[in-house]
Each structure stands twice: as C-alpha cells, then as structure tokens.
Amino acid sequence: MPDYFISEHADQLVNHWYWRPGWRPGRQFYTWHLTFEGQDDVRRLVTQYQDALTDVPGLDMVPLPWLHVTMQGVGFVDAVSESEVRAIVAAARARLAKIPPQTLTFHKPTIRPQAIALCPDPTEAVHTIRDAIRHAIADRWSEAGGTGSRGRLQTSSQHGARKYRPPIKPSCQSHFARSSKTSHGNY
C-alpha cells in the first residue's frame, strides 16, 4: 500500500472539492479524523504557513477549527445505521485504548495532490491508529454480516481526482524554503 505521507511534492494540485461517487447536496459521510483541539503549537505553525501562502492563487486555507488528518471513511450517514455507528465507535474505542498516547511532529510541508500538508512524523504512529480504526469497522461489519458498499472500507486513494487546478507555482516551494518550523502534538 502506498504511504499517503510521502515526502515528494506533487507536480500539480487537484480540486479537493470534486464530487466523489455517491455524493449529492446535503448528503453527509462518517469519517474518522485526528483533530487538533488544544494543540496550540500545531495551530501556530499552520497559521505561519497559511500567512506565507496567502498570496498564492487557487489555495483554500483550512480554518483552524477544521484542521485534521483524515484517518478513515466509514460510509454515508443514510447508509450506516445509528446502531452500526455506535458499535463501530465502541469497537474503535476498545482498540484505540490499547495504543499508548502518541507524540507527532509536524514540520515539513508537502505538496500533496489535494492539499499542502504538514505530514505527521512518525508516520507509523498514524498508521497504527488508522489500522485500529479500520479493524474496528471491519470487525463490526463482519460480525453483522455486512456486505456490499457498507462492507468495503473507503479510503481516499479509491477516489481518483477528477478536476485539475493549474500547476503549482514555484513560489509555493520557495515560501517553504524560507521557513523550517516544527511543532509537536500529543494524541
């Protein structure tokens, strides 16, 4: 499986807001995220990079309350029952409780196809958390006899980008070269 947190820069950005299969206005999707409440150092670091990128056309800055690392999609709200959600959450809590708190470092911006990201280090910690969530979902659905679209875990790599933005201007990379900031978050 390719690592999402690769270090090479993408040659161009794609539109993060394209319509993925099954989406329509008003339809919501359950997704697991690592979020950054109370992680002031991470938020300061993101703000510094966002300030440096303000004049780069075509970028949508993520509001600080929405900062996240996407871990795993579950399914559309209208396709996953509340009892399934409760069972998945309980299974994930049990698995995640066995994982010691993790310290992640965010310091190297990477130009990804859909975002300019501060990838976490060590990536193994994020993979461990994501795998626990994926196993919890798979366990619950296999116990319930889940098949079809609910039985398949959806990952962002399954949704190929459809619309392309213009190539990234070299100015994005030069903004990064001027600053080598580091921040840590505890999870």
Buried (B, 14 or more C-beta within 10 A) or exposed (E): EEEBBEEEBBEEBBBBEBEBEBEEEEEEBBBBEBEBEEBEBBBEBBEEBBEBBEEEEEBEBBEEEEBEBBBBBBBBEEBBEEEBBEBBBEBBEEBBEEEEEBEBBBBBBBBBBBBBBBBBBEBEBBBBBBBBBBBBBBBBBEEBEBEEEBBEBBBBEEBEBEEEBEEBEEEBEEBBEEEEBEBBBEB
